[in-house]
Structures are given as C-alpha cells and as structure tokens.
Amino acid sequence: MNAFVRRVVIATTAVSMAATVAACGKAGSGGDDGGDNKTIGLLLPENKTTRYETFDRPFIEQKIEELCSDCVVKYNNAAQETETQKKQFDALITQGVKVIILDAVDYKATKSWVNQAAKKGVQVVAYDRLAEGDISAYVSYDNEKIGRLQGEGLVKALGSDAKDANVVMINGSPTDPNAPFFKKGAHAVLDKQVKKVVYEQDIPDWSPDEANKKMNSAIDAVGKDGFQGVYSANDGMAGGIITALKQRKVDVPVGGQDAELAGLQRILKGEQAFTVYKQIKPQAETTAEVAVKLLKGEKLGSVTPDKVDSLSGDVKGIPAKLYDAEIVTKDDIKDTIIKDKVYKASQICTADYKKACEEAGIK
C-alpha cells in the first residue's frame, strides 16, 4: 500500500466518520491532528453515478498528493442522503479541518452549514455542484451549455424527422443545482427544433429505477407511438429508460451524459444514441489545486479565471473555473474516451461488445 493510500482516512458511514480521528499520514498512528494546515476534507454526494468513486475521488486524491505530499485527505460519500452529508461536514469541522471540498447532495441545504463554517475560518470549495453559502471557490462546467449539447445531440439523432418529433424529457434531481441548467439548455434547443415535449419529469436522486418507472408512465400517457425520442439527463438514468423501452418494444433514440462505461457500451450496440463527455480529470485536478492553495493561504489567481454568483444571489463573484464538454457518439469514442485514457479498449470491449467495437474501429 503506498504512502498516500495510508494517509487517506476513509469513514464508511457518517457515524464512523464522526468517531474517526485521523492524526497523520502513517498507518496505525493515533491522536487528533488538531486541524493543522495539512488536512483537506472531501465529501462526495452519491454512488449511484459511477463517476464519483471511479474518477472524481482518485483524481482529486492523487493531485493533492502530488501538490502536498504530507497532506491528509478525509473522505466520505453521502450516498445521496442530505442529513448524512451534514453529519460528515460537521464531523470535519469538529476535527478542525480548515478546507473542505464539497459536492452537495442538496445545494440549498448547505447554506447554513457553509456559513457557519466560514465564520470559523473554514473554506469550502464547491465541486461540480454550486452549493449555497459563503463558499470560497467553485469548479464545474458550463452546465447550461451541456444541456444545449444534449438537446443538439438528440436533434441530430432524430435527423430530418426532428421538426415533426415529439420528445419525452427525463430530467435530473431537483436537489442538484446543475439539473435546472441542463434542463434549461436542453429546452433552449428542443423547444425550437422538435415538435413538442409531450412528457417531462424530474427524477429524485438521479435514480435509474425511478427513471425506468417514469419512462413506463410516459408510454402509458402518450402511447408507444406518441414520442420519437427521449432526453435523459445522464447515462445512469438512460440505462433505466432504455430497459423500459425494450420491455415495451419501443425503439427511439435516447441521449445521456457522463460517458459512463455502461452508457458507452450501449452506444456501441446502438441502444443509446450519444452521451456528453465531460473531462473529469481536469476538473478534479483543478479542484485539488484550489484546495491546496487555500490550505496554504495562497492566492487562487489564474486557477479560477471565472466568476459566478450563487443561485440565490446571496454570494457574488465567487472565484470559479468552468470547463467545456462535447457530444460523443459511436464514431467518437475512439478519439475521445480511449484517446484520453478514460477507459481502455479492453474495459469497453468485453465479450458482449467485441463485435460492436470492431465495427467502430476500436481494438
């Protein structure tokens, strides 16, 4: 086990994290670190979306290790429970952690936590989702633009029939501040370029199972022939949607987001039309750099060239870095996902997808 892995303190539940006191980076050491300037908290929101444990967390941890070899990362995942995340956040404050990377379960709920933390000199970096409260920095994507890309991807998949097509929209979680931007961006395209959005639902917790149920409800409401395409806010829900469509013997294009492994495999098989690929590594590494700079009392400077306001308007001019994204179809996987080493060809091209990979020129 390398030294950095030993320095990462992992609490598997909110209770165990609250009871866990990490002293320093050595395995087997005890005592409280007293909130020195070597500890960074990392709180991620959920594990239904595979990206968080597969990419975000290791990229952030690795970059912090690179920039601050004696830093400690105290990590936890809230499993989509707001109260769990609050306990995790409070535990970090109690332990004296002075910089916390927070990807909020419910962005509105964080306001009081973050404000109280700021009064105690704790700096919070909002990661991926713009949390409410007196945060010190924000690193994410231009989420409205991502929504437009999703809309454009679906219009392209519908082809020449787009203007006469009815569309079902399965949107993201109401507690995720990014979801309204995805929805707004998608509507900006679809409202102009398709006939009508005939059914639309937000899905709590980005649940694939709930997306599956709502897709069945949509079919019941408008009929098997009542829609010609489905907008899915992410790949996980697209999986649930496509399962419902198969069971009801409906074949229409479905788009997604996040370039999840299962989504990419569905794209290769022709079951999913596209995904939106967001380069997670630059986002994660920038966040790590911001956190380390805050920990060391350094200015953020060019690391955060953008400025954003909180969604409530209470906090203005938050230093930020917003990344772009791109549409990925079957023809693009080789030159994006594999080229950027997100997944190896061997990971994507398992036995069930070998033929589809060969047809796409992936070996």
Secondary structure, DSSP 4 states (H G I P E B T S, - for coil): --HHHHHEEE-SSHHHHHH----SSSTT--S--TT-TTEEEEEE--SSSTHIIIIIHHHHHHHHHHH-TT-EEEEEE-TT-HHHHHHHHHHHHHTT--EEEE--SSTTTHHHHHHHHHHTT-EEEEESS--SSS-SEEEEE-HHHHHHHHHHHHHHHHGGGGGG-EEEEEE--TT-THHHHHHHHHHHHHHHHSSEEEEEEE-GGG-HHHHHHHHHHHHHHH-TTS-SEEEESSHHHHHHHHHHHHHTT----EE-SS--HHHHHHHHHTSS-BEEEE-HHHHHHHHHHHHHHHHHT---GGGS-EEE--TTSSS--EEEEEE-EEEE-TTTTIIIIITTTSS-HHHH--GGGHHHHHHTT--
